Amino acid sequence: MPDTSPIAKTDADELTDDMTTGPSADDARLYAAVEQVIKVIRPAIQADNGDIFLREVDEETGVVSVELVGACITCPASSQTLKQGLERILTQRVDGVSEVRHVGEELLGYDEGTAVSL
């Protein structure tokens, strides 16, 4: 008579399960939607000698992290561009986005204020 008892998972089986569990379709959809909107907005920022790069989308919180570079670093209006421009557009066009953050200053080690380039 064949053994019909359940087979216990081995460590290798659990590791394989973890490796096959990638981002869900919803996670990929949110990132792709944010990426598409940024692609549309990017030429306007580049026209002012700046640029924007998508760094991360936290699907759980809806926080989008971007990095503004070039002329955006020293521009006094960059925080308005980020909040009243990009954040407003993304929250209106992409379900699930709650906030947009600039990570450039964090990457450079600035705690607050505007980065200065010399």
C-alpha positions as a Markdown table, in Angstrom:
| # | Residue | x | y | z |
|---|---|---|---|---|
| 1 | Met | 0.0 | 0.0 | 0.0 |
| 2 | Pro | 1.5 | 3.4 | -1.0 |
| 3 | Asp | 2.3 | 6.0 | 1.6 |
| 4 | Thr | -0.3 | 8.8 | 1.4 |
| 5 | Ser | 1.0 | 10.9 | 4.3 |
| 6 | Pro | 1.8 | 14.5 | 3.4 |
| 7 | Ile | 5.4 | 15.2 | 2.4 |
| 8 | Ala | 7.1 | 17.7 | 4.7 |
| 9 | Lys | 8.7 | 20.7 | 2.9 |
| 10 | Thr | 12.5 | 20.8 | 2.9 |
| 11 | Asp | 14.6 | 23.9 | 3.3 |
| 12 | Ala | 15.3 | 23.8 | -0.4 |
| 13 | Asp | 11.5 | 23.8 | -1.2 |
| 14 | Glu | 11.0 | 26.8 | 1.0 |
| 15 | Leu | 13.9 | 28.6 | -0.6 |
| 16 | Thr | 12.4 | 27.9 | -4.1 |
| 17 | Asp | 9.0 | 29.2 | -2.9 |
| 18 | Asp | 10.6 | 32.4 | -1.7 |
| 19 | Met | 12.5 | 32.9 | -5.0 |
| 20 | Thr | 9.3 | 32.4 | -7.1 |
| 21 | Thr | 7.4 | 34.9 | -5.1 |
| 22 | Gly | 8.2 | 38.1 | -6.9 |
| 23 | Pro | 6.3 | 41.4 | -7.0 |
| 24 | Ser | 2.6 | 40.9 | -7.6 |
| 25 | Ala | 0.8 | 42.0 | -10.7 |
| 26 | Asp | -0.6 | 45.0 | -8.7 |
| 27 | Asp | 2.9 | 46.0 | -7.6 |
| 28 | Ala | 4.2 | 45.9 | -11.1 |
| 29 | Arg | 1.2 | 47.8 | -12.4 |
| 30 | Leu | 1.7 | 50.6 | -9.9 |
| 31 | Tyr | 5.3 | 51.0 | -10.7 |
| 32 | Ala | 4.6 | 51.0 | -14.4 |
| 33 | Ala | 1.8 | 53.6 | -14.1 |
| 34 | Val | 4.1 | 55.9 | -12.1 |
| 35 | Glu | 6.9 | 55.4 | -14.6 |
| 36 | Gln | 4.6 | 56.3 | -17.5 |
| 37 | Val | 3.4 | 59.5 | -15.9 |
| 38 | Ile | 7.0 | 60.6 | -15.1 |
| 39 | Lys | 8.0 | 59.8 | -18.7 |
| 40 | Val | 5.3 | 62.3 | -19.9 |
| 41 | Ile | 6.4 | 65.0 | -17.3 |
| 42 | Arg | 10.2 | 64.6 | -17.8 |
| 43 | Pro | 10.6 | 66.7 | -21.0 |
| 44 | Ala | 9.2 | 69.8 | -19.2 |
| 45 | Ile | 11.7 | 69.4 | -16.4 |
| 46 | Gln | 14.5 | 68.7 | -18.9 |
| 47 | Ala | 13.5 | 71.9 | -20.8 |
| 48 | Asp | 14.6 | 73.9 | -17.7 |
| 49 | Asn | 17.9 | 72.0 | -17.5 |
| 50 | Gly | 16.8 | 69.6 | -14.8 |
| 51 | Asp | 15.9 | 66.0 | -14.8 |
| 52 | Ile | 13.9 | 63.5 | -12.7 |
| 53 | Phe | 14.6 | 59.9 | -12.0 |
| 54 | Leu | 12.1 | 57.4 | -10.5 |
| 55 | Arg | 13.9 | 55.7 | -7.6 |
| 56 | Glu | 11.3 | 53.7 | -5.8 |
| 57 | Val | 7.6 | 53.0 | -5.5 |
| 58 | Asp | 6.4 | 51.7 | -2.1 |
| 59 | Glu | 3.2 | 49.8 | -3.0 |
| 60 | Glu | 2.1 | 49.4 | 0.6 |
| 61 | Thr | 2.2 | 53.1 | 1.5 |
| 62 | Gly | 1.9 | 54.7 | -1.9 |
| 63 | Val | 5.0 | 56.7 | -1.5 |
| 64 | Val | 6.9 | 57.5 | -4.7 |
| 65 | Ser | 10.6 | 58.4 | -4.3 |
| 66 | Val | 12.2 | 60.5 | -7.0 |
| 67 | Glu | 15.5 | 62.2 | -7.5 |
| 68 | Leu | 15.6 | 65.7 | -9.0 |
| 69 | Val | 19.0 | 66.6 | -10.6 |
| 70 | Gly | 20.6 | 69.3 | -12.7 |
| 71 | Ala | 19.2 | 72.8 | -12.4 |
| 72 | Cys | 16.5 | 71.4 | -10.0 |
| 73 | Ile | 19.1 | 71.1 | -7.2 |
| 74 | Thr | 19.5 | 74.8 | -6.9 |
| 75 | Cys | 16.1 | 75.9 | -8.1 |
| 76 | Pro | 14.0 | 77.5 | -5.3 |
| 77 | Ala | 10.8 | 76.3 | -7.0 |
| 78 | Ser | 11.8 | 72.6 | -7.1 |
| 79 | Ser | 9.9 | 71.8 | -3.9 |
| 80 | Gln | 6.8 | 73.4 | -5.5 |
| 81 | Thr | 7.4 | 71.4 | -8.7 |
| 82 | Leu | 7.6 | 68.3 | -6.6 |
| 83 | Lys | 4.5 | 68.8 | -4.4 |
| 84 | Gln | 2.1 | 71.0 | -6.4 |
| 85 | Gly | 3.2 | 69.6 | -9.7 |
| 86 | Leu | 4.4 | 66.0 | -9.7 |
| 87 | Glu | 2.6 | 64.8 | -6.5 |
| 88 | Arg | -0.7 | 66.4 | -7.6 |
| 89 | Ile | -0.5 | 64.8 | -11.0 |
| 90 | Leu | 0.5 | 61.4 | -9.8 |
| 91 | Thr | -2.2 | 61.2 | -7.0 |
| 92 | Gln | -4.8 | 62.2 | -9.6 |
| 93 | Arg | -3.7 | 59.9 | -12.4 |
| 94 | Val | -2.4 | 56.8 | -10.5 |
| 95 | Asp | -4.6 | 55.0 | -8.0 |
| 96 | Gly | -2.5 | 54.1 | -4.9 |
| 97 | Val | -0.1 | 57.0 | -4.9 |
| 98 | Ser | -0.2 | 59.0 | -1.7 |
| 99 | Glu | 2.9 | 61.1 | -1.6 |
| 100 | Val | 6.0 | 62.0 | -3.6 |
| 101 | Arg | 9.4 | 62.4 | -1.9 |
| 102 | His | 12.7 | 63.8 | -3.2 |
| 103 | Val | 15.5 | 61.4 | -2.2 |
| 104 | Gly | 18.4 | 63.4 | -3.7 |
| 105 | Glu | 19.2 | 65.3 | -0.6 |
| 106 | Glu | 19.0 | 62.1 | 1.5 |
| 107 | Leu | 21.4 | 60.4 | -0.9 |
| 108 | Leu | 23.8 | 63.3 | -0.5 |
| 109 | Gly | 23.5 | 63.3 | 3.3 |
| 110 | Tyr | 21.6 | 66.6 | 3.6 |
| 111 | Asp | 19.2 | 66.6 | 6.5 |
| 112 | Glu | 17.2 | 69.7 | 5.4 |
| 113 | Gly | 17.5 | 72.7 | 3.2 |
| 114 | Thr | 18.4 | 73.0 | -0.4 |
| 115 | Ala | 21.5 | 71.4 | -1.9 |
| 116 | Val | 24.1 | 73.9 | -3.2 |
| 117 | Ser | 26.3 | 73.0 | -6.1 |
| 118 | Leu | 29.6 | 74.8 | -6.5 |
